[in-house]
C-alpha cells in the first residue's frame, strides 16, 4: 500500500505548502539543486571560461559528458537500490558523500590539476547528485495526495531547477570575487558543500521508512537487484502507455536541446560580442541561464493549468511544436538577443514536457517500481544527450555557427511529435 496522504485529505494546490513533510522534502531538494548548480557552473567556469585554459568543441563536449554521464552510469544502480533501501537514509548518506567529493574536486582545482582529472571528479560528484535526485522524485508521492501530484511535482521540479540556476549565478558572482583562474575557481566550487549539508539536514528529519519503499520487490542479492534494475524499469514503463508516449517526447527534446546547448556555449565564447547591456562569454551564459530560469518558472506555473484544460497529450504536442518553431525562428538569426529569447521558450517548453513525464510516472507506475522507472529514464535520456553532444561536436564549427544543425534539431522535434502520437495509440487500443 502506497504511503501517500489519503485521498479524502486532498488539499487545494495553494495549500500544499501547509503539508510539513512536503515542505521538508522541498527544502532538501532546493538545497541539493542549488549546490549542484553552483558546482556545475563553477566547474564550467574553471575549464571552459578560464583564461588559464583553452576550450575547443571537443573539450566542451567532454565537459558536458562529465556532467551528463553520471546520470547514465548511476541510473541502473539508483533505481534498484531506491526500491530496496530506505530512501531517507539514502538521501542523508549520499549528501554527506557528496560533501567529501566536492571538497576533493575543489582541492584539485586549487592545485591546478589537468582538466581530464577534474572531469573525473565531476563524474563522481554529479553521479551522487543524480542518485539524490532520483530518490527525491521517488519519495514525493509519500508526502502529498495522489491527485495533487501534478501540482506538487510542478512546484518541486520547477523551483528546484530555478534554485540550480540561482546556484549557477552564485558561482559566476563568486568567481568575480575570488578570481577566474584555478585558485578562484577552487574556492568558488567548494561553496557547493553548503547545499549538500543543508539537504542532508532536512532529509534526516524524516522518520525511518516514511519515504518508502513500502514494499520490496527485489531479489535477495543486491548485485542481482542492480542487474535487473533497467529490465524491471522497462517492463513497468511498457505497461504504462502514457509513460512510454511521454518518454518519446522527452527523448526528442533532450536530443535537440543538447545540440542547442553546445552551440550556445561556443557562440558565447567565440562568436557573440557584447551588445549594449548584454554580455557574451561566461557572463552571457549567466544571462542565458536567467532566461532559462524564467522559462522553467513559467512552465511550472502554466503546466498544471494547461494539462487540466487541454489534457496531457495536447500539451506535450504543443510544447514540441513550440520548441521546433523556436529553433527555426529564433535560432537561425544567430544574434545574442534572439538566443536569449530562444533559451526562454526552448527550455520552458522542455520543462512542460518533463513535468508531464514525471507526473505520468508518479501516477501510472507502482511504488515498488517507481524508482527504477525514474532511473531508467534518467539513464536513457542522459546517454542520448551525451551521444547527441558528442556527434554534434564532430561537425559543429569552432564558433558554433551552423544553420545545418539548427535544421536537424527542428526535424528531431517533428519526429518527436510523430513518435509521441504513435506511442499514445497503445493506450487507446489497450
C-alpha positions as CSV (number, residue, x, y, z in Angstrom):
1,X,0.0,0.0,0.0
2,X,1.5,3.3,-1.0
3,X,2.2,5.7,1.9
4,X,0.7,8.8,0.4
5,X,-1.8,11.1,2.1
6,X,-5.3,9.7,1.9
7,X,-7.4,10.9,-1.0
8,X,-10.1,12.2,1.5
9,X,-7.5,14.5,2.9
10,X,-6.7,16.0,-0.6
11,X,-6.0,19.7,-0.2
12,X,-6.1,22.5,-2.8
13,X,-2.9,23.3,-4.6
14,X,-2.5,26.6,-2.8
15,X,-2.4,24.7,0.5
16,X,0.2,22.2,-0.4
17,X,2.9,24.1,1.4
18,X,0.9,23.7,4.6
19,X,2.0,20.0,4.5
20,X,5.1,20.0,6.7
21,X,6.6,16.8,5.2
22,X,6.2,18.2,1.6
23,X,7.9,21.4,2.7
24,X,10.8,19.4,4.3
25,X,11.2,17.4,1.1
26,X,11.2,20.7,-0.9
27,X,13.9,22.2,1.3
28,X,16.1,19.1,0.8
29,X,15.6,19.3,-3.0
30,X,16.2,23.0,-3.2
31,X,19.4,22.9,-1.2
32,X,20.7,20.0,-3.2
33,X,19.9,21.6,-6.6
34,X,21.3,24.9,-5.5
35,X,24.6,23.1,-4.7
36,X,24.5,21.2,-7.9
37,X,24.0,24.4,-9.9
38,X,26.9,26.1,-8.1
39,X,29.2,23.2,-8.6
40,X,28.4,22.7,-12.3
41,X,28.8,26.4,-13.1
42,X,32.0,26.6,-11.0
43,X,33.4,23.7,-12.9
44,X,32.3,25.1,-16.3
45,X,33.9,28.4,-15.5
46,X,37.1,26.7,-14.3
47,X,37.5,24.7,-17.5
48,X,35.6,26.4,-20.3
49,X,36.0,30.1,-19.5
50,X,39.2,30.1,-17.6
51,X,41.9,32.3,-19.0
52,X,44.5,29.8,-17.9
53,X,42.9,27.0,-20.0
54,X,41.7,26.6,-23.6
55,X,38.4,25.0,-24.8
56,X,37.5,23.7,-28.3
57,X,34.2,22.0,-29.3
58,X,35.6,18.5,-28.3
59,X,36.8,19.8,-24.9
60,X,33.4,21.4,-24.3
61,X,31.7,18.2,-25.3
62,X,33.9,16.3,-22.9
63,X,32.8,18.7,-20.2
64,X,29.1,18.1,-20.9
65,X,29.9,14.3,-20.9
66,X,31.3,14.7,-17.4
67,X,28.2,16.4,-16.3
68,X,25.7,14.1,-18.0
69,X,27.4,10.7,-17.9
70,X,26.9,10.2,-14.1
71,X,23.2,10.3,-14.7
72,X,23.6,7.4,-17.1
73,X,26.1,5.3,-15.0
74,X,24.3,5.8,-11.7
75,X,20.8,5.2,-13.2
76,X,20.5,1.4,-13.0
77,X,22.1,1.3,-9.5
78,X,19.9,4.2,-8.2
79,X,16.7,2.5,-9.5
80,X,17.3,-0.9,-7.9
81,X,18.6,0.5,-4.7
82,X,16.0,3.2,-4.2
83,X,13.3,0.5,-4.5
84,X,15.3,-1.6,-1.9
85,X,16.8,0.7,0.7
86,X,15.2,3.2,3.0
87,X,15.1,6.4,0.9
88,X,15.6,8.7,3.9
89,X,18.9,7.0,4.7
90,X,19.9,7.2,1.0
91,X,19.3,10.9,0.9
92,X,21.3,11.5,4.1
93,X,24.3,9.3,3.3
94,X,24.5,10.4,-0.4
95,X,24.6,14.1,0.5
96,X,27.4,13.5,3.0
97,X,29.4,11.5,0.4
98,X,28.9,14.4,-2.0
99,X,30.3,16.8,0.6
100,X,33.6,14.9,0.6
101,X,33.7,14.6,-3.2
102,X,33.0,18.3,-3.7
103,X,35.8,19.2,-1.4
104,X,38.1,16.8,-3.2
105,X,37.2,18.4,-6.6
106,X,37.7,21.9,-5.2
107,X,41.2,20.9,-3.9
108,X,42.0,19.6,-7.4
109,X,41.1,23.0,-8.8
110,X,43.2,24.8,-6.3
111,X,46.1,22.5,-7.2
112,X,45.7,23.3,-10.9
113,X,45.1,19.7,-11.9
114,X,44.5,18.7,-15.6
115,X,41.0,19.2,-17.0
116,X,40.6,15.4,-17.6
117,X,41.2,14.8,-13.9
118,X,38.7,17.5,-13.0
119,X,36.1,15.9,-15.3
120,X,36.6,12.6,-13.4
121,X,35.9,14.3,-10.1
122,X,32.8,15.9,-11.6
123,X,31.6,12.5,-12.7
124,X,31.7,11.3,-9.1
125,X,30.1,14.4,-7.6
126,X,27.3,14.6,-10.2
127,X,26.7,10.8,-10.1
128,X,25.9,11.0,-6.4
129,X,23.8,14.0,-7.2
130,X,21.7,12.0,-9.6
131,X,21.2,9.3,-7.0
132,X,19.8,12.0,-4.7
133,X,17.6,13.5,-7.4
134,X,16.0,10.1,-8.2
135,X,15.4,9.5,-4.5
136,X,13.6,12.8,-4.1
137,X,11.4,12.1,-7.1
138,X,10.5,8.6,-5.9
139,X,9.7,9.9,-2.4
140,X,7.3,12.7,-3.5
141,X,4.1,10.5,-3.7
142,X,4.6,9.7,0.0
143,X,4.1,13.2,1.2
144,X,1.3,14.6,-1.0
145,X,-2.1,13.4,-2.1
146,X,-2.3,11.4,-5.3
147,X,-4.5,14.0,-7.0
148,X,-2.0,16.7,-6.2
149,X,1.0,15.0,-7.8
150,X,1.0,17.2,-11.0
151,X,0.8,20.4,-9.0
152,X,3.3,19.2,-6.3
153,X,5.7,17.9,-8.9
154,X,5.5,21.1,-11.0
155,X,6.3,23.2,-7.9
156,X,9.1,21.0,-6.7
157,X,10.8,20.4,-10.1
158,X,10.4,24.0,-11.3
159,X,11.6,25.7,-8.2
160,X,14.3,23.2,-7.8
161,X,15.5,23.9,-11.3
162,X,15.3,27.7,-10.5
163,X,17.5,27.1,-7.5
164,X,20.0,25.3,-9.7
165,X,20.1,28.4,-11.9
166,X,20.5,30.6,-8.8
167,X,23.4,28.4,-7.7
168,X,25.0,28.9,-11.1
169,X,24.5,32.7,-10.8
170,X,26.2,32.5,-7.4
171,X,29.1,30.7,-8.9
172,X,29.5,33.4,-11.5
173,X,29.4,36.1,-8.8
174,X,31.8,34.3,-6.6
175,X,34.3,33.9,-9.5
176,X,34.3,37.7,-9.7
177,X,35.2,37.9,-6.0
178,X,37.7,35.0,-5.8
179,X,39.1,35.3,-9.3
180,X,38.6,33.5,-12.6
181,X,41.8,31.3,-12.5
182,X,42.3,27.9,-11.0
183,X,42.6,29.2,-7.4
184,X,39.5,31.3,-7.5
185,X,37.5,28.5,-9.2
186,X,38.5,26.1,-6.5
187,X,37.3,28.4,-3.8
188,X,34.1,29.0,-5.7
189,X,33.4,25.3,-6.2
190,X,34.0,24.5,-2.5
191,X,31.0,26.6,-1.5
192,X,28.7,23.9,-3.0
193,X,29.1,21.8,0.1
194,X,26.7,24.1,1.9
195,X,23.9,22.8,-0.3
196,X,24.7,19.2,0.4
197,X,24.9,19.8,4.2
198,X,21.5,21.5,4.2
199,X,19.9,18.8,2.1
200,X,21.2,16.1,4.5
201,X,19.9,18.1,7.5
202,X,16.4,18.3,6.1
203,X,16.3,14.7,5.0
204,X,17.4,13.3,8.3
205,X,14.3,14.9,10.0
206,X,12.0,12.3,8.3
207,X,11.1,9.2,10.3
208,X,12.6,5.9,9.2
209,X,10.7,4.4,6.3
210,X,8.5,7.4,5.8
211,X,9.7,8.0,2.2
212,X,9.4,4.4,1.2
213,X,9.7,1.9,-0.4
214,X,6.6,0.4,1.2
215,X,7.2,-3.0,-0.4
216,X,10.4,-4.5,-1.7
217,X,10.1,-6.4,-4.9
218,X,13.7,-7.2,-5.3
219,X,16.0,-10.3,-5.4
220,X,17.8,-11.2,-2.2
221,X,21.2,-10.2,-3.6
222,X,21.9,-6.5,-4.2
223,X,24.1,-7.3,-7.3
224,X,21.2,-9.2,-8.9
225,X,18.8,-6.4,-8.0
226,X,21.1,-3.9,-9.7
227,X,21.4,-6.1,-12.8
228,X,17.6,-6.4,-13.0
229,X,17.0,-2.6,-12.5
230,X,16.9,-1.5,-16.1
231,X,14.9,-4.5,-17.2
232,X,12.3,-4.2,-14.5
233,X,12.0,-0.5,-15.1
234,X,11.5,-1.0,-18.8
235,X,8.8,-3.6,-18.1
236,X,7.0,-1.3,-15.7
237,X,7.1,1.6,-18.1
238,X,6.0,-0.6,-21.0
239,X,2.8,-1.5,-19.2
240,X,2.0,2.2,-18.8
241,X,1.3,3.5,-22.3
242,X,1.1,7.2,-21.2
243,X,4.6,6.9,-19.7
244,X,6.1,5.4,-22.9
245,X,4.5,8.1,-25.1
246,X,5.7,10.9,-22.8
247,X,9.2,9.4,-22.7
248,X,9.3,9.5,-26.5
249,X,8.5,13.2,-26.5
250,X,11.2,13.9,-23.9
251,X,13.7,11.9,-25.8
252,X,13.2,14.3,-28.8
253,X,13.6,17.3,-26.7
254,X,16.8,16.1,-24.9
255,X,18.4,15.3,-28.3
256,X,17.7,18.7,-29.8
257,X,18.3,20.8,-26.7
258,X,21.6,19.2,-26.1
259,X,22.9,20.2,-29.5
260,X,21.5,23.7,-29.0
261,X,23.3,24.0,-25.7
262,X,26.6,23.0,-27.2
263,X,26.1,25.6,-29.9
264,X,25.2,28.2,-27.3
265,X,28.4,27.7,-25.3
266,X,30.5,28.0,-28.4
267,X,28.6,31.1,-29.7
268,X,29.0,32.8,-26.3
269,X,32.7,32.1,-26.2
270,X,33.8,32.6,-29.8
271,X,31.1,34.3,-31.9
272,X,29.0,36.8,-30.0
273,X,30.2,40.1,-28.8
274,X,28.8,42.4,-26.2
275,X,25.5,44.1,-27.3
276,X,24.6,47.1,-25.2
277,X,23.9,45.9,-21.7
278,X,24.1,42.3,-22.9
279,X,27.4,40.5,-22.5
280,X,29.0,37.5,-24.2
281,X,31.3,35.0,-22.5
282,X,30.6,33.4,-19.1
283,X,28.5,36.4,-18.1
284,X,26.4,35.9,-21.2
285,X,25.8,32.3,-20.2
286,X,24.7,33.6,-16.9
287,X,22.2,35.9,-18.7
288,X,21.1,32.9,-20.7
289,X,20.7,30.9,-17.5
290,X,18.5,33.6,-16.2
291,X,16.2,33.3,-19.2
292,X,16.2,29.6,-18.8
293,X,15.2,30.0,-15.2
294,X,12.4,32.3,-16.3
295,X,11.2,29.7,-18.8
296,X,11.3,27.0,-16.1
297,X,9.3,29.2,-13.7
298,X,6.7,30.0,-16.4
299,X,6.4,26.3,-17.3
300,X,5.8,25.4,-13.6
301,X,3.1,28.0,-13.3
302,X,1.2,27.1,-16.6
303,X,1.7,23.4,-16.9
304,X,-0.9,22.3,-14.3
305,X,-3.5,24.7,-15.8
306,X,-2.7,23.6,-19.4
307,X,-2.9,19.9,-18.5
308,X,-6.2,20.5,-16.7
309,X,-7.7,22.3,-19.6
310,X,-6.4,20.6,-22.7
311,X,-5.1,17.2,-21.4
312,X,-1.5,15.9,-21.3
313,X,-1.4,14.8,-25.0
314,X,-2.3,18.2,-26.5
315,X,0.1,20.0,-24.1
316,X,3.0,17.7,-24.9
317,X,2.4,18.0,-28.7
318,X,2.1,21.8,-28.4
319,X,5.3,22.0,-26.4
320,X,7.2,20.0,-29.0
321,X,5.9,22.2,-31.8
322,X,6.7,25.4,-29.9
323,X,10.3,24.2,-29.4
324,X,10.6,23.4,-33.1
325,X,9.3,26.9,-34.1
326,X,11.7,28.5,-31.6
327,X,14.7,26.8,-33.0
328,X,13.7,27.7,-36.5
329,X,12.5,31.3,-35.8
330,X,15.0,32.4,-33.1
331,X,17.9,30.1,-33.7
332,X,18.7,30.8,-37.3
333,X,19.4,34.6,-36.9
334,X,22.4,33.8,-34.6
335,X,22.1,37.0,-32.6
336,X,22.7,37.3,-28.9
337,X,19.3,38.8,-28.2
338,X,17.4,36.2,-30.3
339,X,19.3,33.4,-28.5
340,X,18.2,34.7,-25.1
341,X,14.6,34.6,-26.1
342,X,15.1,31.2,-27.6
343,X,16.5,29.9,-24.3
344,X,13.4,31.1,-22.5
345,X,11.0,29.4,-25.0
346,X,13.0,26.2,-25.6
347,X,13.7,25.3,-22.1
348,X,10.3,26.4,-20.9
349,X,8.7,24.0,-23.5
350,X,11.1,21.3,-22.4
351,X,10.2,21.8,-18.8
352,X,6.5,21.4,-19.7
353,X,7.3,18.0,-21.3
354,X,9.4,16.9,-18.3
355,X,6.7,17.8,-15.8
356,X,4.2,15.8,-17.8
357,X,6.6,12.8,-17.9
358,X,7.3,13.0,-14.1
359,X,3.6,13.1,-13.2
360,X,2.8,10.2,-15.6
361,X,5.4,8.0,-13.9
362,X,4.3,9.1,-10.4
363,X,0.7,8.3,-11.1
364,X,0.8,5.3,-13.5
365,X,3.7,3.3,-12.0
366,X,3.5,1.5,-8.7
367,X,5.7,2.5,-5.8
368,X,7.6,-0.8,-5.9
369,X,8.9,0.0,-9.4
370,X,8.8,3.8,-9.5
371,X,12.5,4.4,-8.5
372,X,13.6,2.0,-11.3
373,X,11.5,3.7,-13.9
374,X,12.8,7.2,-12.9
375,X,16.3,5.8,-13.1
376,X,15.6,4.1,-16.4
377,X,14.5,7.4,-18.0
378,X,17.5,9.3,-16.4
379,X,19.8,6.7,-17.9
380,X,18.2,6.6,-21.3
381,X,18.0,10.3,-21.8
382,X,21.3,11.3,-20.5
383,X,23.1,8.7,-22.7
384,X,21.1,10.3,-25.5
385,X,22.4,13.7,-24.5
386,X,26.0,12.6,-24.3
387,X,25.8,10.9,-27.7
388,X,24.0,13.9,-29.3
389,X,26.6,16.4,-28.0
390,X,29.5,14.1,-29.0
391,X,28.2,13.8,-32.5
392,X,27.4,17.5,-32.8
393,X,30.9,18.3,-31.6
394,X,32.5,16.5,-34.5
395,X,30.7,18.6,-37.1
396,X,29.9,22.0,-35.5
397,X,32.2,24.9,-36.4
398,X,34.6,26.1,-33.7
399,X,32.5,29.2,-33.2
400,X,29.1,27.3,-33.0
401,X,27.6,29.0,-36.1
402,X,25.7,26.2,-38.1
403,X,22.4,26.5,-39.8
404,X,22.5,22.8,-40.7
405,X,22.5,21.8,-37.0
406,X,19.5,24.1,-36.4
407,X,17.5,22.3,-39.1
408,X,18.5,19.0,-37.6
409,X,17.1,20.0,-34.2
410,X,13.8,21.1,-35.9
411,X,13.4,17.8,-37.7
412,X,14.1,15.9,-34.4
413,X,11.3,17.8,-32.7
414,X,8.9,17.0,-35.5
415,X,9.9,13.3,-35.4
416,X,9.2,13.5,-31.7
417,X,5.6,14.6,-32.4
418,X,5.1,11.7,-34.8
419,X,6.7,9.2,-32.3
420,X,4.5,10.5,-29.4
421,X,1.3,10.1,-31.4
422,X,2.3,6.6,-32.4
423,X,3.2,5.5,-28.9
424,X,0.0,7.1,-27.5
425,X,-2.2,4.9,-29.7
426,X,-1.3,1.9,-27.4
427,X,-3.4,3.5,-24.7
428,X,-6.5,3.8,-26.9
429,X,-6.1,0.2,-28.3
430,X,-5.3,-1.4,-24.9
